[in-house]
Amino acid sequence: MVVEPIHCPACQGTDVVKHGKTSDGKQRFRCQNATCPGVTCIREYVYQGCIPSLKRQIIDMSLKASGIRDITRVLYVSPTTVMQELKKKSQHCKPSIQTCICLATLKM
């Protein structure tokens, strides 16, 4: 029997425990590291727009002056996903970065 360790997407730690199941029946995991914000994750996402690395890529592309339509074509996600992610990040950013994100959202 092979045991594959599960890594937390936020801190890359392996101190992860089971944390219930999703509505699809997939196992959900939660990080137990004290410095980690306690992010839950699953092994395999049904929709690619839920993957944390893809969400970071959306922000990176918008800061490099890619429009929403460009991001959706390249990453194969919906425009709604891109808009929601940009709105979430603009609430938690510094004013200079928030201006960049707002300008990127106008390039539809």
Buried (B, 14 or more C-beta within 10 A) or exposed (E): EEEEEBBBBBBEBEBBEEBEEEEEEEEEBBBBBEEBEEBBBBEEBEEEBEBEEBBEBBBEBBBEEBBBEBBBEEBEBEEEBBBBBBEEBBEEBEEEBBEBBBEBBEEE
